[in-house]
Amino acid sequence: MEPIDSKNLCEILEQMQAHVELEHIRITQHAQVETIEDNYILDDLIEAVKNGQILEYYPEHPRGACCLLYGHTLSQRPIHIVCTTEQPVLIIITVYEPKLPKWITETQRRPKI
């Protein structure tokens, strides 16, 4: 994970939110399955991007630069979304609810032992 200043993260988040506003979104098959399994709907993903914050940034990801975004659904459920950051559309790669054992809190990973 490459360090990135908060100004750049804000710009990346604004770009992602602009994609959502323009409905420039693509959801991978994997993300569709995870959305159904965790009882989320498309509007939940859109809401989470609109109110979200970037937790982690992966500039060297095999699918291209992407990030882990944390937000809340329409019903205020926490959600994590991994999505692209440098494509002409926002590609949602996966979604899941942050919970134990991987996550201590909604924004803090459990340390690897």
C-alpha positions as semicolon CSV with decimal commas, in nm:
position;residue;x (nm);y (nm);z (nm)
1;M;0,000;0,000;0,000
2;E;0,148;0,331;-0,110
3;P;0,116;0,636;0,116
4;I;-0,102;0,903;-0,037
5;D;-0,185;1,243;0,098
6;S;-0,536;1,326;0,210
7;K;-0,583;1,583;-0,067
8;N;-0,532;1,315;-0,331
9;L;-0,766;1,079;-0,145
10;C;-1,033;1,350;-0,143
11;E;-0,991;1,396;-0,518
12;I;-1,016;1,021;-0,577
13;L;-1,330;0,999;-0,363
14;E;-1,485;1,296;-0,545
15;Q;-1,415;1,127;-0,878
16;M;-1,579;0,805;-0,756
17;Q;-1,882;1,000;-0,633
18;A;-1,906;1,176;-0,970
19;H;-1,918;0,836;-1,144
20;V;-2,206;0,739;-0,915
21;E;-2,393;1,064;-0,986
22;L;-2,354;1,005;-1,361
23;E;-2,452;0,636;-1,318
24;H;-2,116;0,528;-1,460
25;I;-2,104;0,208;-1,254
26;R;-2,022;-0,151;-1,334
27;I;-2,049;-0,433;-1,080
28;T;-1,844;-0,750;-1,118
29;Q;-2,015;-1,086;-1,096
30;H;-1,833;-1,149;-0,768
31;A;-1,968;-0,824;-0,621
32;Q;-2,319;-0,914;-0,737
33;V;-2,299;-1,245;-0,553
34;E;-2,164;-1,080;-0,238
35;T;-2,435;-0,812;-0,256
36;I;-2,707;-1,077;-0,263
37;E;-2,545;-1,293;0,007
38;D;-2,513;-0,996;0,246
39;N;-2,863;-0,863;0,166
40;Y;-2,751;-0,536;0,011
41;I;-2,917;-0,372;-0,289
42;L;-2,769;-0,147;-0,557
43;D;-2,902;0,164;-0,383
44;D;-2,706;0,061;-0,071
45;L;-2,382;0,056;-0,270
46;I;-2,459;0,394;-0,424
47;E;-2,540;0,544;-0,085
48;A;-2,217;0,407;0,063
49;V;-2,006;0,566;-0,211
50;K;-2,188;0,896;-0,166
51;N;-2,120;0,905;0,211
52;G;-1,805;0,695;0,217
53;Q;-1,444;0,740;0,310
54;I;-1,137;0,572;0,165
55;L;-0,971;0,341;0,418
56;E;-0,698;0,193;0,199
57;Y;-0,554;0,271;-0,142
58;Y;-0,399;0,007;-0,371
59;P;-0,227;0,181;-0,665
60;E;-0,058;-0,141;-0,785
61;H;-0,362;-0,371;-0,777
62;P;-0,366;-0,628;-1,063
63;R;-0,698;-0,486;-1,194
64;G;-0,560;-0,133;-1,179
65;A;-0,556;0,126;-0,904
66;C;-0,837;0,070;-0,657
67;C;-0,934;0,137;-0,300
68;L;-1,123;0,004;-0,002
69;L;-1,411;0,235;0,077
70;Y;-1,611;0,237;0,401
71;G;-1,962;0,374;0,411
72;H;-2,318;0,315;0,527
73;T;-2,620;0,182;0,344
74;L;-2,961;0,346;0,326
75;S;-3,051;0,166;0,652
76;Q;-2,717;0,273;0,811
77;R;-2,556;-0,073;0,790
78;P;-2,177;-0,057;0,758
79;I;-2,032;-0,173;0,428
80;H;-1,691;-0,207;0,266
81;I;-1,658;-0,170;-0,109
82;V;-1,346;-0,242;-0,311
83;C;-1,361;-0,047;-0,636
84;T;-1,149;0,099;-0,913
85;T;-1,025;0,456;-0,895
86;E;-0,881;0,533;-1,239
87;Q;-1,128;0,397;-1,494
88;P;-1,389;0,583;-1,703
89;V;-1,651;0,397;-1,495
90;L;-1,658;0,296;-1,130
91;I;-1,608;-0,080;-1,119
92;I;-1,722;-0,237;-0,793
93;I;-1,503;-0,542;-0,739
94;T;-1,642;-0,673;-0,410
95;V;-1,862;-0,570;-0,119
96;Y;-1,889;-0,706;0,234
97;E;-1,988;-0,618;0,587
98;P;-1,683;-0,544;0,805
99;K;-1,689;-0,783;1,101
100;L;-1,483;-1,015;1,314
101;P;-1,250;-1,194;1,276
102;K;-1,095;-0,974;1,005
103;W;-1,214;-0,639;1,141
104;I;-1,197;-0,521;1,505
105;T;-1,414;-0,220;1,425
106;E;-1,574;-0,106;1,102
107;T;-1,254;0,078;1,008
108;Q;-0,975;-0,108;1,193
109;R;-0,829;-0,439;1,074
110;R;-0,731;-0,709;1,320
111;P;-0,349;-0,724;1,327
112;K;-0,193;-1,020;1,149
113;I;-0,012;-1,257;1,384
